Amino acid sequence: MKTIPCSRLFSLCCALILASFTGAFAKKGKSLFDGKTLDGWNGDPKFWKVADGAIVGQTTKETPTRGNTFIIWKGGVLKDFDLTLDFKIEGGNSGIQYRSFVKPFDLKSAKDSLKKSEEDLKSKKAVASG
């Protein structure tokens, strides 16, 4: 049996988390996401977009992933922050990497190479398999 990629919204929760990430610049009151664009973020547009004021990560039959894919904040170094989030996952799992780094900082070679703390998030729905 294998997982059907379209049922795996591998990073939707991560996207929604990042969309809700409002405390990163708490002293200045600045959000990391403007609700409209991916300015400051680096992610493959095949998987990442803005929809309804949220960052959305999605795989489909037409755009499957061959492993992990990431959207990475490149808008500056974050020092002290509060992480506040809402997320939604449909039939898959995802995670949030924080205080992470990529070697080298290139999305193509970043596959499975983000390092540091991670929080795994899973859907309550069963993942379709066949």
KOLTORKE-627836 format. One line per field, with one value per residue (C-alpha): residue in one letter; chain; z, x, y. Coordinates in steps of 0.05 Angstrom, whole numbers. Example, Ala and Ser with C-alpha at 12.3 -4.5 7.8 and 13.67 -1.06 7.14 Angstrom:
! KOLTORKE-627836
res: [A/S]
chain: [A/A]
z: [156/143]
x: [246/273]
y: [-90/-21]
! end
This chain:
! KOLTORKE-627836
res: [M/K/T/I/P/C/S/R/L/F/S/L/C/C/A/L/I/L/A/S/F/T/G/A/F/A/K/K/G/K/S/L/F/D/G/K/T/L/D/G/W/N/G/D/P/K/F/W/K/V/A/D/G/A/I/V/G/Q/T/T/K/E/T/P/T/R/G/N/T/F/I/I/W/K/G/G/V/L/K/D/F/D/L/T/L/D/F/K/I/E/G/G/N/S/G/I/Q/Y/R/S/F/V/K/P/F/D/L/K/S/A/K/D/S/L/K/K/S/E/E/D/L/K/S/K/K/A/V/A/S/G]
chain: [A/A/A/A/A/A/A/A/A/A/A/A/A/A/A/A/A/A/A/A/A/A/A/A/A/A/A/A/A/A/A/A/A/A/A/A/A/A/A/A/A/A/A/A/A/A/A/A/A/A/A/A/A/A/A/A/A/A/A/A/A/A/A/A/A/A/A/A/A/A/A/A/A/A/A/A/A/A/A/A/A/A/A/A/A/A/A/A/A/A/A/A/A/A/A/A/A/A/A/A/A/A/A/A/A/A/A/A/A/A/A/A/A/A/A/A/A/A/A/A/A/A/A/A/A/A/A/A/A/A]
z: [0/-14/7/-44/-49/-60/9/41/57/83/103/108/183/177/129/173/232/196/174/247/271/299/358/322/327/390/413/346/335/266/236/191/142/110/92/18/-8/7/13/59/48/3/-20/-84/-115/-139/-66/-31/-42/-5/-1/42/82/100/74/45/29/-12/-54/-105/-156/-206/-158/-112/-70/-66/8/51/23/62/62/97/128/96/119/175/236/292/363/415/394/415/368/364/312/283/235/194/166/121/116/129/175/178/224/244/247/290/308/248/195/126/98/44/43/-21/-25/-74/-28/35/26/93/117/163/231/302/340/307/327/290/275/250/222/260/192/164/105/43/18/-36]
x: [0/24/3/-37/1/-61/-87/-22/-23/48/59/-8/-2/67/39/-18/29/74/13/-5/66/54/102/168/182/140/179/166/98/118/89/129/72/32/-28/-20/49/107/155/212/198/233/192/177/115/94/77/70/20/-22/-96/-149/-96/-55/8/-14/30/-2/13/-34/-32/-6/46/71/133/191/203/203/195/203/183/238/238/294/271/322/350/300/326/271/200/134/104/28/-8/-70/-64/-105/-82/-124/-101/-27/26/72/119/148/222/245/314/336/389/402/469/477/420/389/320/341/396/356/314/315/371/338/370/349/283/221/149/111/37/-10/-80/-134/-159/-130/-84/-113/-71/-77]
y: [0/70/139/180/246/289/270/292/365/357/428/461/464/494/546/565/568/616/656/664/678/747/750/745/818/830/891/925/893/866/802/756/749/806/763/777/756/710/769/748/674/623/564/526/559/490/475/543/600/652/637/671/709/646/613/546/486/431/370/341/284/334/363/307/316/267/279/340/410/474/546/584/653/694/763/769/734/722/726/727/710/680/628/632/591/560/502/454/387/343/270/275/302/361/397/463/475/533/559/518/527/500/478/503/554/528/497/443/419/435/372/336/381/432/422/440/438/410/400/344/355/300/297/259/233/169/178/144/87/35]
! end
